[in-house]
Amino acid sequence: MKKDVDNRLIWLNGEIVNVNEAKIPVLSPTAQFGLNVFEGIPGYWNEEKQQLFAFRLDDHYARLMRSAKLLEIDCPYTKEEMKQALIDVVRANEYREDISIRQTLFVQGNGSWGSSEPVGMFVAPIPRKKTSAEYNKKGLKVCVSSWRRISDTMLSPRIKCGANYINSRMGQREALRNGYDTCIFLNEQGKVSEGPGSCFFMVKDGKLVTPLLTDSVLESITRDTVIRLAKEILNILVEERVIDRTELCVCDEAFLCGSAMEIRPIMSIDQYVIGRQETTEKLHRAYLDTVRGDTAEWVTPIY
């Protein structure tokens, strides 16, 4: 029987357990220092096919392995074992709706911030409608954060780890405190980087423009998906380049995207109103078609 969200089942170290019974020692390196790497994997229900599809699993696991390597966490799991854990726990919850799945490798035991093992894993699915409020809004009021995005020489945004999201938290909390939905970070050079857990795109003079991966940007799977859909499906010119802050105020369209956020149009930046959203809407429709099974090589059926 399907569980309510407060009693949903998660996969933890080889067992499927009630979320309230899942325990990690308080003195473990992951609890004390955020020593973990993770993926947020989207799953989409296709009503016509009566099937739930997980999106770009191989790419998510490849990035998870890269993050573990860069943070020097000794991963004991293969990609196939990680995939099977995800399938098993989603099936156990009997989800037949859009979901978001957190899959995390964490350092447990009684070590310190310098430990690389022992490593555990949990897989925790949740309905998308239960995720953060800004991920469910139709349009976003955005500000430019006073906090700068972490850099590759500081704590690389290329690593998708729990500790990196403290940087995102600082910008997000500032935005909420000042009446906005979320924010856009600038990098150390004062150029546009990304949002908290999301990548930035704008439309300008008919082109889709996004910062370079070397502008303190996560190697986002959603970012790559958007670029490929724009080029291959919608025949939109895409430009990856450095973006100045002032360009945000005069762009034709803008949006943030990510596995949890999907594609969310930006309605204003620092109270400068952004115009029409025609291209953004086309991209979002193409994205939803893709994640619900239109691109077979990108989706994994759960049932």
Protein Blocks (a to p, Z undefined) as FASTA:
>chain_A
ZZdfklcccdeehiacdfklpccdfkbmklmnopacdddddddddfklopacdehklmmm
mmmmmmmmmnopacfbdfklmmmmmmmmmmmnopabddddddddddehjddfkbcbdcdd
ddddddfklmcfklmcfbdcddddfbdcddfklmgckbccfklmmmmmmmmmmmmmnopa
bdcdddfkopafbdehiacdddeehiacdddfklopacdfklmmmmmmmmmmnopacddd
dddfklmmmcfbdcdddfklopaddfbgghiacddfklmmmmmmmmmmmmnopammlpcc
fZZ
